[in-house]
Amino acid sequence: MTLGQTTLFQEKLTQGTMNATFLQFPNGSFNSTDRCPRDTRITHLVFPVLYTTVFLAGMLLNSLALWVFFKIPSSSTFIVYLKNTLVADLVMTLMLPFKILSDANLGPWQIRAFVCRYSAVIFYETMYIGIILLGLIAFDRFLKIIRPFGKFCVQKPIFAQILSVLVWLFLFFLSLPNMILSNKEATPQSVKKCTSLKGPWGIIWHKAVTYVCQVIFWTVFALMFLFYVVIAKKVYESFRKSQSKDAKANKNLESKVFIVVAVFFVCFAPFHFARIPYTQSQTNSSKIDCAVQNQLFWAKEATLFLATTNICMDPLIYIFLCRKFTEKLPCVRKTGRTSQENHSTQTDNITLS
Ligand SMILES: Nc1ncnc2c1ncn2[C@@H]1O[C@H](COP(=O)(O)OP(=O)(O)O)[C@@H](O)[C@H]1O
């Protein structure tokens, strides 16, 4: 295939004007890797070190959380969502060593093909499972505050269990084609860009998944913000009604409630800003300058690292928001409550578990 044919092919593909028979191209390969080599100087050195740190911290914190959660029965929707978040974070953490080895060029080049086809896909899949679960946690807290003693059917643990399974299944079936359609022969050169392992349908699915995941993230973020505004208002009102003079405890609780939204935004928003232009550069590379393509790749890698740090942040949410979790921590001593703690606990009953 000549360069001109390749460009025409890519243009037709991205404009969606090519039919299915056309898509089965003679040698099946249009590869932008050669025309725009990926600059991996930064990702090759800095990121493996950073990811190793996050991997070790993530393993430590999430293993501790796993040990604590084994002792807590899944008696509420809140605990069910937290346990699912923990499993998603653990799977995400276990995918990191493959990325570290591949980015640092340690081990055979085939590791990079494994990352593109499997471990990166599972990594993204669990990231979005975690995002949806954090949204469900906010929803659960919201329901608890508008109906503290009410039992909507959505407040029963069995509902949370079914919903969690559906979330796992949805993301699994959304991601599976990204694995199956990365079926082109891998070479040391082609594995540098995961899209080079995909045929036309693989590229189309990759792009579609990116957009679906954008919708998931921004919807969850907007709803989460709304839920926590209502929660904070109720917390504030409950303090006013109890005529508390303890401004410090009030402030603490407000910040405690907003920490989830803040962590969520700081970790995930930059990645979602960077992801769309990067996906454009992956799927429409002929129209984008090579230097820009590399800059977008760095932006995506840097923001993806920020998103990955969430696996260390979630255990903080367990500590901040789940009293049952904190009580089971080995370092927490059971002492008599002070009056301020008693007051916080009153509000905890309304807002937190
Ligand atoms: N949100 C997502 N959900 C599931 N799989 C994804 C998602 N985003 C990307 N992938 C898949 O993960 C692999 C790595 O993608 P990407 O990070 O874009 O590649 P690269 O490492 O070349 O920048 C690809 O197979 C891609 O299709």
The ligand as a Tripos MOL2 file, in Angstrom:
@<TRIPOS>MOLECULE
LIG
   27    29     1     0     0
SMALL
NO_CHARGES

@<TRIPOS>ATOM
      1 N1        -11.8830    3.5060   28.6390 N.pl3     1 LIG1
      2 C1        -11.3830    2.3510   28.1850 C.ar      1 LIG1
      3 N2        -11.9610    1.1850   28.5130 N.ar      1 LIG1
      4 C2        -11.4490    0.0180   28.0870 C.ar      1 LIG1
      5 N3        -10.3380   -0.0940   27.3320 N.ar      1 LIG1
      6 C3         -9.7220    1.0460   26.9580 C.ar      1 LIG1
      7 C4        -10.2060    2.3300   27.3670 C.ar      1 LIG1
      8 N4         -9.3840    3.2780   26.8640 N.ar      1 LIG1
      9 C5         -8.4370    2.6100   26.1610 C.ar      1 LIG1
     10 N5         -8.6290    1.2770   26.2050 N.ar      1 LIG1
     11 C6         -7.8070    0.2170   25.5970 C.3       1 LIG1
     12 O1         -6.5960    0.1090   26.3480 O.3       1 LIG1
     13 C7         -5.4890   -0.1170   25.4710 C.3       1 LIG1
     14 C8         -4.4710    0.9930   25.6560 C.3       1 LIG1
     15 O2         -5.0550    2.2100   25.1970 O.3       1 LIG1
     16 P1         -4.2490    3.5970   25.1510 P.3       1 LIG1
     17 O3         -3.7870    3.9490   26.5400 O.co2     1 LIG1
     18 O4         -5.1100    4.5920   24.4680 O.co2     1 LIG1
     19 O5         -3.0060    3.2430   24.2000 O.3       1 LIG1
     20 P2         -1.5000    3.8130   24.1740 P.3       1 LIG1
     21 O6         -0.7540    3.1020   25.2780 O.co2     1 LIG1
     22 O7         -0.9980    3.4640   22.8030 O.co2     1 LIG1
     23 O8         -1.5970    5.2840   24.4370 O.co2     1 LIG1
     24 C9         -6.0880   -0.1880   24.0660 C.3       1 LIG1
     25 O9         -6.3020   -1.5420   23.7140 O.3       1 LIG1
     26 C10        -7.3810    0.5660   24.1920 C.3       1 LIG1
     27 O10        -8.3440    0.1590   23.2440 O.3       1 LIG1
@<TRIPOS>BOND
     1     1     2 1
     2     2     3 ar
     3     2     7 ar
     4     3     4 ar
     5     4     5 ar
     6     5     6 ar
     7     6     7 ar
     8     6    10 ar
     9     7     8 ar
    10     8     9 ar
    11     9    10 ar
    12    10    11 1
    13    11    12 1
    14    11    26 1
    15    12    13 1
    16    13    14 1
    17    13    24 1
    18    14    15 1
    19    15    16 1
    20    16    17 2
    21    16    18 1
    22    16    19 1
    23    19    20 1
    24    20    21 2
    25    20    22 1
    26    20    23 1
    27    24    25 1
    28    24    26 1
    29    26    27 1
@<TRIPOS>SUBSTRUCTURE
     1 LIG1         1 GROUP 0 **** ****
